[in-house]
Amino acid sequence: MKKKIAAVLTTLAIAVGIVLAAGTPASATVYFNCPSGVGCVWKDKDGGGIKLVISVGTFGTNTCWNFAPTNNDITSSASADYGSGWDLKLYQDVNCDEGSPYNYGLHSSHFVNFTGSNFAYNDIMSSFKIVQLPN
Protein backbone atom coordinates (compact mmCIF):
# COMPACT_ATOMS: atom_id res chain seq x y z
CA MET A 1 0.00 0.00 0.00
CA LYS A 2 2.83 2.41 0.87
CA LYS A 3 4.43 1.72 -2.52
CA LYS A 4 1.15 2.49 -4.32
CA ILE A 5 0.74 5.77 -2.40
CA ALA A 6 4.36 6.71 -3.12
CA ALA A 7 3.87 5.90 -6.81
CA VAL A 8 0.69 8.00 -6.97
CA LEU A 9 2.38 10.92 -5.20
CA THR A 10 5.41 10.69 -7.49
CA THR A 11 3.17 10.64 -10.58
CA LEU A 12 1.20 13.59 -9.25
CA ALA A 13 4.37 15.56 -8.48
CA ILE A 14 5.71 14.91 -12.00
CA ALA A 15 2.38 15.93 -13.57
CA VAL A 16 2.24 19.15 -11.54
CA GLY A 17 5.85 19.90 -12.46
CA ILE A 18 5.06 19.44 -16.16
CA VAL A 19 2.02 21.73 -15.93
CA LEU A 20 4.02 24.42 -14.09
CA ALA A 21 6.90 24.14 -16.55
CA ALA A 22 4.55 24.37 -19.52
CA GLY A 23 2.82 27.45 -18.07
CA THR A 24 6.02 29.45 -17.67
CA PRO A 25 7.93 30.47 -20.82
CA ALA A 26 11.65 29.75 -20.64
CA SER A 27 12.43 33.39 -21.43
CA ALA A 28 10.26 34.81 -18.64
CA THR A 29 12.53 36.30 -16.01
CA VAL A 30 11.29 38.74 -13.40
CA TYR A 31 13.85 41.19 -12.04
CA PHE A 32 13.08 43.15 -8.88
CA ASN A 33 9.30 42.88 -9.17
CA CYS A 34 9.14 44.03 -12.81
CA PRO A 35 6.33 41.97 -14.36
CA SER A 36 6.96 39.76 -17.36
CA GLY A 37 5.90 41.39 -20.64
CA VAL A 38 7.00 44.95 -19.75
CA GLY A 39 10.09 47.02 -19.14
CA CYS A 40 11.00 48.88 -15.95
CA VAL A 41 13.49 51.57 -15.01
CA TRP A 42 14.46 52.42 -11.45
CA LYS A 43 16.05 55.39 -9.73
CA ASP A 44 18.53 53.23 -7.82
CA LYS A 45 20.65 50.19 -8.64
CA ASP A 46 19.27 46.68 -8.18
CA GLY A 47 15.71 47.81 -8.84
CA GLY A 48 15.55 50.23 -5.93
CA GLY A 49 13.77 53.54 -5.49
CA ILE A 50 11.21 55.02 -7.87
CA LYS A 51 10.05 52.51 -10.53
CA LEU A 52 8.53 53.36 -13.90
CA VAL A 53 6.78 50.48 -15.70
CA ILE A 54 6.99 50.81 -19.50
CA SER A 55 4.31 48.69 -21.19
CA VAL A 56 3.34 48.36 -24.85
CA GLY A 57 -0.29 49.00 -23.88
CA THR A 58 0.58 52.39 -22.38
CA PHE A 59 3.46 53.58 -24.56
CA GLY A 60 3.01 51.66 -27.84
CA THR A 61 5.90 50.61 -30.06
CA ASN A 62 8.39 52.65 -32.08
CA THR A 63 7.15 55.84 -30.41
CA CYS A 64 9.57 58.08 -28.55
CA TRP A 65 8.68 59.25 -25.05
CA ASN A 66 10.60 61.75 -22.95
CA PHE A 67 10.84 60.92 -19.27
CA ALA A 68 8.72 63.15 -17.04
CA PRO A 69 10.75 65.58 -14.91
CA THR A 70 10.43 63.21 -11.93
CA ASN A 71 12.10 60.40 -13.93
CA ASN A 72 14.52 62.40 -16.09
CA ASP A 73 18.26 61.78 -15.60
CA ILE A 74 17.76 59.46 -12.61
CA THR A 75 17.79 55.92 -14.11
CA SER A 76 20.28 53.62 -12.36
CA SER A 77 18.89 50.20 -13.31
CA ALA A 78 16.56 48.80 -15.96
CA SER A 79 14.92 45.58 -17.12
CA ALA A 80 12.98 44.51 -20.21
CA ASP A 81 10.98 41.39 -21.00
CA TYR A 82 8.68 42.18 -23.95
CA GLY A 83 9.15 38.81 -25.60
CA SER A 84 11.04 37.74 -28.66
CA GLY A 85 11.96 40.46 -31.09
CA TRP A 86 11.33 43.54 -28.92
CA ASP A 87 13.69 45.77 -26.98
CA LEU A 88 13.55 48.73 -24.60
CA LYS A 89 15.92 51.41 -25.80
CA LEU A 90 16.99 54.22 -23.46
CA TYR A 91 18.39 57.49 -24.79
CA GLN A 92 20.67 60.03 -23.18
CA ASP A 93 18.96 62.95 -24.90
CA VAL A 94 15.31 63.96 -25.19
CA ASN A 95 13.35 62.99 -28.30
CA CYS A 96 15.29 59.70 -28.67
CA ASP A 97 18.30 61.26 -30.36
CA GLU A 98 20.04 58.35 -32.14
CA GLY A 99 23.30 60.33 -32.33
CA SER A 100 24.20 60.13 -28.64
CA PRO A 101 27.04 57.74 -27.79
CA TYR A 102 25.31 56.87 -24.49
CA ASN A 103 22.09 55.28 -25.77
CA TYR A 104 21.47 51.82 -24.29
CA GLY A 105 19.37 48.96 -25.68
CA LEU A 106 18.25 46.21 -23.35
CA HIS A 107 17.23 42.83 -24.70
CA SER A 108 14.27 40.75 -23.60
CA SER A 109 14.72 39.16 -20.20
CA HIS A 110 17.72 41.34 -19.49
CA PHE A 111 18.59 43.41 -16.45
CA VAL A 112 21.30 46.04 -16.12
CA ASN A 113 22.69 48.20 -13.34
CA PHE A 114 24.28 51.42 -14.55
CA THR A 115 27.15 51.00 -12.12
CA GLY A 116 30.62 49.50 -12.45
CA SER A 117 31.51 49.07 -16.13
CA ASN A 118 28.17 50.69 -17.10
CA PHE A 119 28.71 53.77 -14.90
CA ALA A 120 28.77 56.14 -17.90
CA TYR A 121 25.04 55.42 -18.40
CA ASN A 122 24.04 56.17 -14.79
CA ASP A 123 21.57 59.02 -14.22
CA ILE A 124 21.67 60.32 -17.81
CA MET A 125 18.64 58.80 -19.57
CA SER A 126 16.07 61.30 -20.84
CA SER A 127 13.87 59.36 -23.30
CA PHE A 128 12.88 55.83 -24.33
CA LYS A 129 10.97 53.70 -26.82
CA ILE A 130 10.03 50.08 -27.33
CA VAL A 131 11.60 48.99 -30.61
CA GLN A 132 11.54 45.89 -32.77
CA LEU A 133 14.91 44.19 -33.02
CA PRO A 134 16.33 43.57 -36.49
CA ASN A 135 15.98 40.00 -37.75
C-alpha positions in Angstrom: 0.0 0.0 0.0 2.8 2.4 0.9 4.4 1.7 -2.5 1.2 2.5 -4.3 0.7 5.8 -2.4 4.4 6.7 -3.1 3.9 5.9 -6.8 0.7 8.0 -7.0 2.4 10.9 -5.2 5.4 10.7 -7.5 3.2 10.6 -10.6 1.2 13.6 -9.2 4.4 15.6 -8.5 5.7 14.9 -12.0 2.4 15.9 -13.6 2.2 19.1 -11.5 5.8 19.9 -12.5 5.1 19.4 -16.2 2.0 21.7 -15.9 4.0 24.4 -14.1 6.9 24.1 -16.5 4.5 24.4 -19.5 2.8 27.4 -18.1 6.0 29.5 -17.7 7.9 30.5 -20.8 11.7 29.7 -20.6 12.4 33.4 -21.4 10.3 34.8 -18.6 12.5 36.3 -16.0 11.3 38.7 -13.4 13.8 41.2 -12.0 13.1 43.1 -8.9 9.3 42.9 -9.2 9.1 44.0 -12.8 6.3 42.0 -14.4 7.0 39.8 -17.4 5.9 41.4 -20.6 7.0 44.9 -19.8 10.1 47.0 -19.1 11.0 48.9 -16.0 13.5 51.6 -15.0 14.5 52.4 -11.4 16.1 55.4 -9.7 18.5 53.2 -7.8 20.6 50.2 -8.6 19.3 46.7 -8.2 15.7 47.8 -8.8 15.6 50.2 -5.9 13.8 53.5 -5.5 11.2 55.0 -7.9 10.1 52.5 -10.5 8.5 53.4 -13.9 6.8 50.5 -15.7 7.0 50.8 -19.5 4.3 48.7 -21.2 3.3 48.4 -24.8 -0.3 49.0 -23.9 0.6 52.4 -22.4 3.5 53.6 -24.6 3.0 51.7 -27.8 5.9 50.6 -30.1 8.4 52.6 -32.1 7.2 55.8 -30.4 9.6 58.1 -28.6 8.7 59.3 -25.0 10.6 61.7 -22.9 10.8 60.9 -19.3 8.7 63.1 -17.0 10.7 65.6 -14.9 10.4 63.2 -11.9 12.1 60.4 -13.9 14.5 62.4 -16.1 18.3 61.8 -15.6 17.8 59.5 -12.6 17.8 55.9 -14.1 20.3 53.6 -12.4 18.9 50.2 -13.3 16.6 48.8 -16.0 14.9 45.6 -17.1 13.0 44.5 -20.2 11.0 41.4 -21.0 8.7 42.2 -24.0 9.2 38.8 -25.6 11.0 37.7 -28.7 12.0 40.5 -31.1 11.3 43.5 -28.9 13.7 45.8 -27.0 13.6 48.7 -24.6 15.9 51.4 -25.8 17.0 54.2 -23.5 18.4 57.5 -24.8 20.7 60.0 -23.2 19.0 63.0 -24.9 15.3 64.0 -25.2 13.3 63.0 -28.3 15.3 59.7 -28.7 18.3 61.3 -30.4 20.0 58.4 -32.1 23.3 60.3 -32.3 24.2 60.1 -28.6 27.0 57.7 -27.8 25.3 56.9 -24.5 22.1 55.3 -25.8 21.5 51.8 -24.3 19.4 49.0 -25.7 18.2 46.2 -23.4 17.2 42.8 -24.7 14.3 40.8 -23.6 14.7 39.2 -20.2 17.7 41.3 -19.5 18.6 43.4 -16.4 21.3 46.0 -16.1 22.7 48.2 -13.3 24.3 51.4 -14.6 27.2 51.0 -12.1 30.6 49.5 -12.4 31.5 49.1 -16.1 28.2 50.7 -17.1 28.7 53.8 -14.9 28.8 56.1 -17.9 25.0 55.4 -18.4 24.0 56.2 -14.8 21.6 59.0 -14.2 21.7 60.3 -17.8 18.6 58.8 -19.6 16.1 61.3 -20.8 13.9 59.4 -23.3 12.9 55.8 -24.3 11.0 53.7 -26.8 10.0 50.1 -27.3 11.6 49.0 -30.6 11.5 45.9 -32.8 14.9 44.2 -33.0 16.3 43.6 -36.5 16.0 40.0 -37.7 
